[in-house]
Amino acid sequence: MLTDLNIWDGTTIVDADAIAIEQGTITAIGSSTELLPAGRAAAKQRRSYAGATAIPGLIDAHVHMVLNPDDRQPPAATDMPDTAAMAERAASMVRAGITTARDLGGGAWLEIALRDRINTGELEGPRLLCAGQPITCPGGHCHFWNGEAADADAAAAVIRRQVEQRADWIKVMATGGRMTRGSNPLQPQFDLAMMRAIVATARAAGRPVAAHCHGTAGISIAAQAGVNSIEHCSWVGEAGWAADYQTAIADTIADNGVWVSPTVNSGWQRILDGGGARLSRIRHALKAMLAIDIPFMASTDAGIPGVYHHQLPHALEVFAAITESSAERTLRSATSQAAVGLGISSQTGCLKPGLAADLLVVDGDPLVDLSALMRPVEVWARGRPLLSEH
């Protein structure tokens, strides 16, 4: 029994101070005087967090467990990631309060093996949803992860491989990216017919689709094809990042119920500090999408150079400042809203009876000051406390 808490359940402040947990699941939320049985045995089960705030465990909707943020060069197809380092990254994430993450790319399904070891309790780490090898054009962005496809039949073969390896999502590189030499972030990698075929094949296999999109043309193709989520959604045009926001395309994203995973990481602090035209363009694009109720999932692209896997709490503070969003709206994007976007709201994302006991207990009130997220008192992941023997 967790007591003496302030509780925000992922959607609202709850008039309660206690959370009951049994076998990894939240069983009740209410008054400690009502929920806590009398007696010495019950007192031993009580964990008091006087004055702290409990919120749902955080969700990072875009990470790469196989990537080392200290590496400045993209991996080669023959490079094998360090599995021990992957386990360390997973532990650092969950101890920072990130209890769920979606992994959107690797070449040898090692992130899926990591997911399975976490699920059995062998390793500490967040609940992982994995996409495996991303579909890309020959020589395209992240081709070193072995997902190249020149036509719809080849793309279907890539999808079949991921399904056989028990991937949860399918990832497609709708545009080029900055991490791959010779790849152009501005240009689409597939036309609309090909993208529609990829989405249809994935859906037939019961898999949602995430599309990496930087350039506006690729964003338009992905939105028209009805992918589940657009990653980055950078609106890159000839004049640079966020220079080509187009209202009609944003309307298509909204109308088709496509989620945006903007991969705003803590490194974007430099954009805030720099100010000027770049910040104005990025702020305009993000705020314009939020204004028409395009749903956002918090994400960082952890693993790319300089973006560490445990830094989502700081990234949320940066996202709120760039978008001039409230703390509560920002927190929803990393908890209840993200769980809906990832299709796991029946498991996690809120503090409700029947859901997994994924909780972040922090010193302070994150609804007033998001920096409280960087002061964790305790993390509970699927009912297991991780930071102390409190």
TORKOL-4160 file (C-alpha; in steps of 0.2 Angstrom, whole numbers, padded with zeros to 4 digits, m for minus):
390
<pt num="1" X="0000" Y="0000" Z="0000"/>
<pt num="2" X="0007" Y="0017" Z="m0005"/>
<pt num="3" X="0001" Y="0031" Z="0006"/>
<pt num="4" X="0002" Y="0050" Z="0010"/>
<pt num="5" X="0003" Y="0054" Z="m0009"/>
<pt num="6" X="m0004" Y="0067" Z="m0020"/>
<pt num="7" X="m0011" Y="0058" Z="m0035"/>
<pt num="8" X="m0012" Y="0063" Z="m0053"/>
<pt num="9" X="m0019" Y="0048" Z="m0063"/>
<pt num="10" X="m0014" Y="0053" Z="m0080"/>
<pt num="11" X="m0030" Y="0063" Z="m0084"/>
<pt num="12" X="m0035" Y="0072" Z="m0067"/>
<pt num="13" X="m0030" Y="0075" Z="m0049"/>
<pt num="14" X="m0038" Y="0062" Z="m0039"/>
<pt num="15" X="m0046" Y="0065" Z="m0022"/>
<pt num="16" X="m0036" Y="0051" Z="m0013"/>
<pt num="17" X="m0020" Y="0048" Z="m0005"/>
<pt num="18" X="m0017" Y="0029" Z="m0006"/>
<pt num="19" X="m0014" Y="0016" Z="m0020"/>
<pt num="20" X="m0016" Y="m0002" Z="m0017"/>
<pt num="21" X="m0005" Y="m0014" Z="m0027"/>
<pt num="22" X="m0006" Y="m0033" Z="m0028"/>
<pt num="23" X="0003" Y="m0045" Z="m0040"/>
<pt num="24" X="0009" Y="m0030" Z="m0051"/>
<pt num="25" X="m0008" Y="m0023" Z="m0053"/>
<pt num="26" X="m0017" Y="m0007" Z="m0046"/>
<pt num="27" X="m0031" Y="m0014" Z="m0036"/>
<pt num="28" X="m0038" Y="0002" Z="m0028"/>
<pt num="29" X="m0035" Y="0021" Z="m0026"/>
<pt num="30" X="m0043" Y="0030" Z="m0012"/>
<pt num="31" X="m0041" Y="0036" Z="0006"/>
<pt num="32" X="m0028" Y="0027" Z="0016"/>
<pt num="33" X="m0040" Y="0027" Z="0031"/>
<pt num="34" X="m0052" Y="0017" Z="0020"/>
<pt num="35" X="m0040" Y="0006" Z="0011"/>
<pt num="36" X="m0027" Y="0001" Z="0024"/>
<pt num="37" X="m0033" Y="m0013" Z="0036"/>
<pt num="38" X="m0029" Y="m0011" Z="0054"/>
<pt num="39" X="m0016" Y="m0021" Z="0063"/>
<pt num="40" X="0003" Y="m0023" Z="0064"/>
<pt num="41" X="0004" Y="m0034" Z="0048"/>
<pt num="42" X="m0005" Y="m0021" Z="0038"/>
<pt num="43" X="0007" Y="m0007" Z="0045"/>
<pt num="44" X="0022" Y="m0017" Z="0038"/>
<pt num="45" X="0014" Y="m0017" Z="0021"/>
<pt num="46" X="0012" Y="0002" Z="0021"/>
<pt num="47" X="0025" Y="0013" Z="0011"/>
<pt num="48" X="0023" Y="0031" Z="0016"/>
<pt num="49" X="0028" Y="0045" Z="0003"/>
<pt num="50" X="0023" Y="0060" Z="0013"/>
<pt num="51" X="0020" Y="0075" Z="0002"/>
<pt num="52" X="0026" Y="0067" Z="m0014"/>
<pt num="53" X="0016" Y="0065" Z="m0030"/>
<pt num="54" X="0012" Y="0049" Z="m0039"/>
<pt num="55" X="0009" Y="0050" Z="m0058"/>
<pt num="56" X="0009" Y="0036" Z="m0071"/>
<pt num="57" X="0026" Y="0029" Z="m0077"/>
<pt num="58" X="0032" Y="0039" Z="m0092"/>
<pt num="59" X="0031" Y="0033" Z="m0110"/>
<pt num="60" X="0045" Y="0037" Z="m0123"/>
<pt num="61" X="0037" Y="0033" Z="m0140"/>
<pt num="62" X="0053" Y="0033" Z="m0150"/>
<pt num="63" X="0070" Y="0025" Z="m0144"/>
<pt num="64" X="0083" Y="0014" Z="m0151"/>
<pt num="65" X="0090" Y="0002" Z="m0138"/>
<pt num="66" X="0104" Y="m0004" Z="m0150"/>
<pt num="67" X="0112" Y="0013" Z="m0152"/>
<pt num="68" X="0125" Y="0021" Z="m0141"/>
<pt num="69" X="0122" Y="0040" Z="m0140"/>
<pt num="70" X="0141" Y="0042" Z="m0138"/>
<pt num="71" X="0144" Y="0035" Z="m0156"/>
<pt num="72" X="0145" Y="0049" Z="m0168"/>
<pt num="73" X="0144" Y="0038" Z="m0184"/>
<pt num="74" X="0130" Y="0027" Z="m0190"/>
<pt num="75" X="0133" Y="0008" Z="m0187"/>
<pt num="76" X="0138" Y="m0003" Z="m0201"/>
<pt num="77" X="0128" Y="m0018" Z="m0206"/>
<pt num="78" X="0141" Y="m0030" Z="m0199"/>
<pt num="79" X="0141" Y="m0021" Z="m0182"/>
<pt num="80" X="0134" Y="m0030" Z="m0168"/>
<pt num="81" X="0127" Y="m0020" Z="m0153"/>
<pt num="82" X="0134" Y="m0023" Z="m0135"/>
<pt num="83" X="0120" Y="m0032" Z="m0127"/>
<pt num="84" X="0126" Y="m0028" Z="m0109"/>
<pt num="85" X="0126" Y="m0010" Z="m0114"/>
<pt num="86" X="0108" Y="m0012" Z="m0120"/>
<pt num="87" X="0103" Y="m0019" Z="m0103"/>
<pt num="88" X="0112" Y="m0005" Z="m0094"/>
<pt num="89" X="0102" Y="0008" Z="m0105"/>
<pt num="90" X="0086" Y="m0001" Z="m0101"/>
<pt num="91" X="0089" Y="0000" Z="m0082"/>
<pt num="92" X="0094" Y="0018" Z="m0083"/>
<pt num="93" X="0077" Y="0022" Z="m0092"/>
<pt num="94" X="0066" Y="0013" Z="m0079"/>
<pt num="95" X="0075" Y="0020" Z="m0065"/>
<pt num="96" X="0072" Y="0037" Z="m0072"/>
<pt num="97" X="0053" Y="0034" Z="m0072"/>
<pt num="98" X="0051" Y="0028" Z="m0090"/>
<pt num="99" X="0041" Y="0012" Z="m0088"/>
<pt num="100" X="0036" Y="0010" Z="m0106"/>
<pt num="101" X="0045" Y="0013" Z="m0123"/>
<pt num="102" X="0043" Y="0010" Z="m0141"/>
<pt num="103" X="0059" Y="0004" Z="m0150"/>
<pt num="104" X="0059" Y="0009" Z="m0168"/>
<pt num="105" X="0074" Y="0001" Z="m0176"/>
<pt num="106" X="0088" Y="m0011" Z="m0175"/>
<pt num="107" X="0096" Y="m0024" Z="m0187"/>
<pt num="108" X="0097" Y="m0040" Z="m0178"/>
<pt num="109" X="0081" Y="m0041" Z="m0167"/>
<pt num="110" X="0092" Y="m0039" Z="m0151"/>
<pt num="111" X="0080" Y="m0026" Z="m0144"/>
<pt num="112" X="0066" Y="m0039" Z="m0146"/>
<pt num="113" X="0077" Y="m0051" Z="m0136"/>
<pt num="114" X="0080" Y="m0037" Z="m0123"/>
<pt num="115" X="0061" Y="m0035" Z="m0122"/>
<pt num="116" X="0058" Y="m0053" Z="m0118"/>
<pt num="117" X="0071" Y="m0053" Z="m0105"/>
<pt num="118" X="0063" Y="m0038" Z="m0096"/>
<pt num="119" X="0046" Y="m0046" Z="m0098"/>
<pt num="120" X="0052" Y="m0062" Z="m0089"/>
<pt num="121" X="0060" Y="m0052" Z="m0075"/>
<pt num="122" X="0077" Y="m0057" Z="m0079"/>
<pt num="123" X="0082" Y="m0038" Z="m0082"/>
<pt num="124" X="0076" Y="m0022" Z="m0076"/>
<pt num="125" X="0069" Y="m0011" Z="m0089"/>
<pt num="126" X="0053" Y="m0003" Z="m0097"/>
<pt num="127" X="0040" Y="m0012" Z="m0106"/>
<pt num="128" X="0046" Y="m0012" Z="m0124"/>
<pt num="129" X="0036" Y="m0012" Z="m0140"/>
<pt num="130" X="0048" Y="m0016" Z="m0154"/>
<pt num="131" X="0048" Y="m0013" Z="m0173"/>
<pt num="132" X="0063" Y="m0023" Z="m0178"/>
<pt num="133" X="0071" Y="m0019" Z="m0195"/>
<pt num="134" X="0063" Y="m0003" Z="m0203"/>
<pt num="135" X="0058" Y="m0004" Z="m0222"/>
<pt num="136" X="0068" Y="0007" Z="m0232"/>
<pt num="137" X="0073" Y="0010" Z="m0251"/>
<pt num="138" X="0089" Y="0002" Z="m0258"/>
<pt num="139" X="0103" Y="0012" Z="m0250"/>
<pt num="140" X="0090" Y="0022" Z="m0240"/>
<pt num="141" X="0090" Y="0029" Z="m0223"/>
<pt num="142" X="0096" Y="0015" Z="m0210"/>
<pt num="143" X="0098" Y="0003" Z="m0224"/>
<pt num="144" X="0112" Y="m0005" Z="m0213"/>
<pt num="145" X="0098" Y="m0012" Z="m0203"/>
<pt num="146" X="0094" Y="m0024" Z="m0217"/>
<pt num="147" X="0076" Y="m0018" Z="m0222"/>
<pt num="148" X="0079" Y="m0013" Z="m0240"/>
<pt num="149" X="0064" Y="m0015" Z="m0252"/>
<pt num="150" X="0063" Y="m0010" Z="m0270"/>
<pt num="151" X="0045" Y="m0014" Z="m0272"/>
<pt num="152" X="0029" Y="m0019" Z="m0263"/>
<pt num="153" X="0034" Y="m0038" Z="m0264"/>
<pt num="154" X="0051" Y="m0034" Z="m0256"/>
<pt num="155" X="0042" Y="m0023" Z="m0243"/>
<pt num="156" X="0030" Y="m0038" Z="m0239"/>
<pt num="157" X="0045" Y="m0049" Z="m0236"/>
<pt num="158" X="0053" Y="m0037" Z="m0224"/>
<pt num="159" X="0036" Y="m0036" Z="m0215"/>
<pt num="160" X="0035" Y="m0055" Z="m0214"/>
<pt num="161" X="0052" Y="m0056" Z="m0206"/>
<pt num="162" X="0047" Y="m0044" Z="m0193"/>
<pt num="163" X="0031" Y="m0053" Z="m0189"/>
<pt num="164" X="0041" Y="m0070" Z="m0188"/>
<pt num="165" X="0052" Y="m0061" Z="m0175"/>
<pt num="166" X="0037" Y="m0056" Z="m0165"/>
<pt num="167" X="0039" Y="m0037" Z="m0168"/>
<pt num="168" X="0025" Y="m0027" Z="m0161"/>
<pt num="169" X="0025" Y="m0013" Z="m0174"/>
<pt num="170" X="0032" Y="m0010" Z="m0192"/>
<pt num="171" X="0043" Y="0005" Z="m0196"/>
<pt num="172" X="0045" Y="0013" Z="m0213"/>
<pt num="173" X="0057" Y="0026" Z="m0218"/>
<pt num="174" X="0045" Y="0038" Z="m0228"/>
<pt num="175" X="0059" Y="0050" Z="m0231"/>
<pt num="176" X="0078" Y="0051" Z="m0230"/>
<pt num="177" X="0087" Y="0055" Z="m0214"/>
<pt num="178" X="0102" Y="0064" Z="m0207"/>
<pt num="179" X="0110" Y="0048" Z="m0200"/>
<pt num="180" X="0113" Y="0040" Z="m0217"/>
<pt num="181" X="0126" Y="0046" Z="m0229"/>
<pt num="182" X="0118" Y="0050" Z="m0246"/>
<pt num="183" X="0101" Y="0050" Z="m0239"/>
<pt num="184" X="0090" Y="0066" Z="m0241"/>
<pt num="185" X="0078" Y="0070" Z="m0227"/>
<pt num="186" X="0069" Y="0082" Z="m0239"/>
<pt num="187" X="0064" Y="0068" Z="m0251"/>
<pt num="188" X="0052" Y="0054" Z="m0250"/>
<pt num="189" X="0058" Y="0036" Z="m0252"/>
<pt num="190" X="0042" Y="0029" Z="m0257"/>
<pt num="191" X="0027" Y="0035" Z="m0268"/>
<pt num="192" X="0009" Y="0034" Z="m0261"/>
<pt num="193" X="0005" Y="0018" Z="m0270"/>
<pt num="194" X="0020" Y="0009" Z="m0261"/>
<pt num="195" X="0016" Y="0017" Z="m0244"/>
<pt num="196" X="m0002" Y="0011" Z="m0245"/>
<pt num="197" X="0004" Y="m0006" Z="m0250"/>
<pt num="198" X="0015" Y="m0006" Z="m0234"/>
<pt num="199" X="0002" Y="0000" Z="m0223"/>
<pt num="200" X="m0011" Y="m0013" Z="m0230"/>
<pt num="201" X="0001" Y="m0028" Z="m0228"/>
<pt num="202" X="0006" Y="m0023" Z="m0210"/>
<pt num="203" X="m0012" Y="m0021" Z="m0205"/>
<pt num="204" X="m0016" Y="m0038" Z="m0213"/>
<pt num="205" X="m0003" Y="m0045" Z="m0201"/>
<pt num="206" X="m0010" Y="m0036" Z="m0186"/>
<pt num="207" X="0004" Y="m0023" Z="m0185"/>
<pt num="208" X="0002" Y="m0004" Z="m0184"/>
<pt num="209" X="0014" Y="0007" Z="m0194"/>
<pt num="210" X="0026" Y="0020" Z="m0189"/>
<pt num="211" X="0033" Y="0031" Z="m0202"/>
<pt num="212" X="0049" Y="0041" Z="m0201"/>
<pt num="213" X="0046" Y="0058" Z="m0210"/>
<pt num="214" X="0056" Y="0074" Z="m0211"/>
<pt num="215" X="0052" Y="0082" Z="m0228"/>
<pt num="216" X="0034" Y="0088" Z="m0231"/>
<pt num="217" X="0031" Y="0078" Z="m0246"/>
<pt num="218" X="0035" Y="0062" Z="m0236"/>
<pt num="219" X="0023" Y="0068" Z="m0222"/>
<pt num="220" X="0009" Y="0070" Z="m0235"/>
<pt num="221" X="0012" Y="0053" Z="m0242"/>
<pt num="222" X="0012" Y="0045" Z="m0225"/>
<pt num="223" X="m0003" Y="0054" Z="m0219"/>
<pt num="224" X="m0013" Y="0049" Z="m0235"/>
<pt num="225" X="m0008" Y="0031" Z="m0233"/>
<pt num="226" X="m0015" Y="0031" Z="m0215"/>
<pt num="227" X="0000" Y="0026" Z="m0205"/>
<pt num="228" X="m0003" Y="0025" Z="m0186"/>
<pt num="229" X="0011" Y="0037" Z="m0181"/>
<pt num="230" X="0022" Y="0050" Z="m0190"/>
<pt num="231" X="0039" Y="0051" Z="m0182"/>
<pt num="232" X="0048" Y="0068" Z="m0181"/>
<pt num="233" X="0035" Y="0076" Z="m0193"/>
<pt num="234" X="0049" Y="0089" Z="m0196"/>
<pt num="235" X="0041" Y="0099" Z="m0210"/>
<pt num="236" X="0058" Y="0101" Z="m0219"/>
<pt num="237" X="0058" Y="0112" Z="m0235"/>
<pt num="238" X="0071" Y="0120" Z="m0246"/>
<pt num="239" X="0073" Y="0133" Z="m0233"/>
<pt num="240" X="0077" Y="0121" Z="m0219"/>
<pt num="241" X="0069" Y="0112" Z="m0204"/>
<pt num="242" X="0050" Y="0117" Z="m0200"/>
<pt num="243" X="0051" Y="0129" Z="m0215"/>
<pt num="244" X="0037" Y="0120" Z="m0225"/>
<pt num="245" X="0022" Y="0118" Z="m0213"/>
<pt num="246" X="0007" Y="0116" Z="m0224"/>
<pt num="247" X="m0011" Y="0117" Z="m0216"/>
<pt num="248" X="m0019" Y="0106" Z="m0229"/>
<pt num="249" X="m0007" Y="0092" Z="m0225"/>
<pt num="250" X="m0009" Y="0094" Z="m0206"/>
<pt num="251" X="m0028" Y="0093" Z="m0209"/>
<pt num="252" X="m0025" Y="0076" Z="m0217"/>
<pt num="253" X="m0015" Y="0070" Z="m0202"/>
<pt num="254" X="m0029" Y="0076" Z="m0191"/>
<pt num="255" X="m0043" Y="0069" Z="m0202"/>
<pt num="256" X="m0035" Y="0052" Z="m0203"/>
<pt num="257" X="m0032" Y="0050" Z="m0185"/>
<pt num="258" X="m0013" Y="0049" Z="m0187"/>
<pt num="259" X="m0003" Y="0052" Z="m0171"/>
<pt num="260" X="0013" Y="0063" Z="m0171"/>
<pt num="261" X="0029" Y="0057" Z="m0161"/>
<pt num="262" X="0039" Y="0073" Z="m0162"/>
<pt num="263" X="0056" Y="0066" Z="m0155"/>
<pt num="264" X="0059" Y="0082" Z="m0145"/>
<pt num="265" X="0074" Y="0078" Z="m0134"/>
<pt num="266" X="0084" Y="0087" Z="m0121"/>
<pt num="267" X="0096" Y="0093" Z="m0134"/>
<pt num="268" X="0083" Y="0104" Z="m0141"/>
<pt num="269" X="0087" Y="0116" Z="m0126"/>
<pt num="270" X="0100" Y="0123" Z="m0138"/>
<pt num="271" X="0085" Y="0128" Z="m0150"/>
<pt num="272" X="0077" Y="0137" Z="m0135"/>
<pt num="273" X="0093" Y="0146" Z="m0130"/>
<pt num="274" X="0097" Y="0151" Z="m0148"/>
<pt num="275" X="0080" Y="0159" Z="m0151"/>
<pt num="276" X="0078" Y="0167" Z="m0168"/>
<pt num="277" X="0070" Y="0161" Z="m0184"/>
<pt num="278" X="0073" Y="0142" Z="m0181"/>
<pt num="279" X="0064" Y="0142" Z="m0165"/>
<pt num="280" X="0050" Y="0152" Z="m0172"/>
<pt num="281" X="0047" Y="0140" Z="m0186"/>
<pt num="282" X="0048" Y="0125" Z="m0175"/>
<pt num="283" X="0037" Y="0133" Z="m0162"/>
<pt num="284" X="0024" Y="0138" Z="m0176"/>
<pt num="285" X="0023" Y="0120" Z="m0183"/>
<pt num="286" X="0021" Y="0111" Z="m0167"/>
<pt num="287" X="0009" Y="0123" Z="m0160"/>
<pt num="288" X="m0001" Y="0123" Z="m0176"/>
<pt num="289" X="m0003" Y="0104" Z="m0175"/>
<pt num="290" X="m0008" Y="0105" Z="m0157"/>
<pt num="291" X="m0021" Y="0118" Z="m0161"/>
<pt num="292" X="m0030" Y="0107" Z="m0172"/>
<pt num="293" X="m0030" Y="0093" Z="m0160"/>
<pt num="294" X="m0017" Y="0081" Z="m0169"/>
<pt num="295" X="m0013" Y="0069" Z="m0154"/>
<pt num="296" X="0005" Y="0069" Z="m0149"/>
<pt num="297" X="0015" Y="0055" Z="m0141"/>
<pt num="298" X="0031" Y="0061" Z="m0131"/>
<pt num="299" X="0047" Y="0054" Z="m0139"/>
<pt num="300" X="0066" Y="0058" Z="m0139"/>
<pt num="301" X="0074" Y="0047" Z="m0153"/>
<pt num="302" X="0085" Y="0041" Z="m0139"/>
<pt num="303" X="0101" Y="0032" Z="m0145"/>
<pt num="304" X="0105" Y="0045" Z="m0159"/>
<pt num="305" X="0121" Y="0055" Z="m0155"/>
<pt num="306" X="0120" Y="0064" Z="m0139"/>
<pt num="307" X="0102" Y="0058" Z="m0135"/>
<pt num="308" X="0103" Y="0047" Z="m0119"/>
<pt num="309" X="0090" Y="0035" Z="m0115"/>
<pt num="310" X="0085" Y="0041" Z="m0098"/>
<pt num="311" X="0083" Y="0059" Z="m0102"/>
<pt num="312" X="0064" Y="0060" Z="m0106"/>
<pt num="313" X="0060" Y="0069" Z="m0090"/>
<pt num="314" X="0071" Y="0084" Z="m0095"/>
<pt num="315" X="0065" Y="0082" Z="m0113"/>
<pt num="316" X="0047" Y="0085" Z="m0107"/>
<pt num="317" X="0052" Y="0101" Z="m0099"/>
<pt num="318" X="0060" Y="0107" Z="m0116"/>
<pt num="319" X="0045" Y="0102" Z="m0126"/>
<pt num="320" X="0033" Y="0112" Z="m0114"/>
<pt num="321" X="0044" Y="0127" Z="m0116"/>
<pt num="322" X="0045" Y="0126" Z="m0135"/>
<pt num="323" X="0027" Y="0123" Z="m0138"/>
<pt num="324" X="0022" Y="0134" Z="m0123"/>
<pt num="325" X="0011" Y="0120" Z="m0117"/>
<pt num="326" X="0005" Y="0117" Z="m0099"/>
<pt num="327" X="0013" Y="0105" Z="m0088"/>
<pt num="328" X="m0002" Y="0094" Z="m0088"/>
<pt num="329" X="m0004" Y="0094" Z="m0107"/>
<pt num="330" X="0014" Y="0089" Z="m0108"/>
<pt num="331" X="0012" Y="0075" Z="m0095"/>
<pt num="332" X="m0003" Y="0068" Z="m0104"/>
<pt num="333" X="0008" Y="0066" Z="m0120"/>
<pt num="334" X="0020" Y="0055" Z="m0110"/>
<pt num="335" X="0007" Y="0045" Z="m0100"/>
<pt num="336" X="m0012" Y="0042" Z="m0104"/>
<pt num="337" X="m0011" Y="0050" Z="m0122"/>
<pt num="338" X="0004" Y="0040" Z="m0127"/>
<pt num="339" X="m0003" Y="0024" Z="m0121"/>
<pt num="340" X="m0018" Y="0027" Z="m0132"/>
<pt num="341" X="m0007" Y="0030" Z="m0147"/>
<pt num="342" X="0003" Y="0015" Z="m0144"/>
<pt num="343" X="m0013" Y="0004" Z="m0142"/>
<pt num="344" X="m0009" Y="m0001" Z="m0124"/>
<pt num="345" X="m0021" Y="0010" Z="m0114"/>
<pt num="346" X="m0029" Y="m0006" Z="m0107"/>
<pt num="347" X="m0012" Y="m0010" Z="m0099"/>
<pt num="348" X="m0004" Y="0006" Z="m0093"/>
<pt num="349" X="m0004" Y="0025" Z="m0095"/>
<pt num="350" X="m0015" Y="0029" Z="m0081"/>
<pt num="351" X="m0017" Y="0025" Z="m0062"/>
<pt num="352" X="m0033" Y="0015" Z="m0062"/>
<pt num="353" X="m0038" Y="m0001" Z="m0054"/>
<pt num="354" X="m0035" Y="m0015" Z="m0066"/>
<pt num="355" X="m0020" Y="m0007" Z="m0074"/>
<pt num="356" X="m0002" Y="m0012" Z="m0072"/>
<pt num="357" X="0006" Y="m0003" Z="m0057"/>
<pt num="358" X="0018" Y="0008" Z="m0067"/>
<pt num="359" X="0021" Y="0023" Z="m0056"/>
<pt num="360" X="0033" Y="0037" Z="m0054"/>
<pt num="361" X="0033" Y="0045" Z="m0037"/>
<pt num="362" X="0042" Y="0062" Z="m0037"/>
<pt num="363" X="0047" Y="0075" Z="m0025"/>
<pt num="364" X="0036" Y="0090" Z="m0029"/>
<pt num="365" X="0021" Y="0094" Z="m0040"/>
<pt num="366" X="0025" Y="0091" Z="m0059"/>
<pt num="367" X="0009" Y="0099" Z="m0063"/>
<pt num="368" X="0016" Y="0115" Z="m0057"/>
<pt num="369" X="0035" Y="0112" Z="m0061"/>
<pt num="370" X="0040" Y="0099" Z="m0073"/>
<pt num="371" X="0058" Y="0098" Z="m0066"/>
<pt num="372" X="0050" Y="0088" Z="m0052"/>
<pt num="373" X="0051" Y="0073" Z="m0064"/>
<pt num="374" X="0070" Y="0074" Z="m0062"/>
<pt num="375" X="0068" Y="0071" Z="m0043"/>
<pt num="376" X="0061" Y="0053" Z="m0042"/>
<pt num="377" X="0058" Y="0046" Z="m0025"/>
<pt num="378" X="0052" Y="0029" Z="m0031"/>
<pt num="379" X="0048" Y="0020" Z="m0047"/>
<pt num="380" X="0036" Y="0006" Z="m0048"/>
<pt num="381" X="0037" Y="m0005" Z="m0064"/>
<pt num="382" X="0023" Y="m0018" Z="m0065"/>
<pt num="383" X="0022" Y="m0018" Z="m0047"/>
<pt num="384" X="0040" Y="m0019" Z="m0042"/>
<pt num="385" X="0049" Y="m0004" Z="m0033"/>
<pt num="386" X="0066" Y="0000" Z="m0040"/>
<pt num="387" X="0074" Y="0014" Z="m0032"/>
<pt num="388" X="0074" Y="0009" Z="m0013"/>
<pt num="389" X="0068" Y="m0003" Z="0000"/>
<pt num="390" X="0057" Y="0011" Z="0005"/>
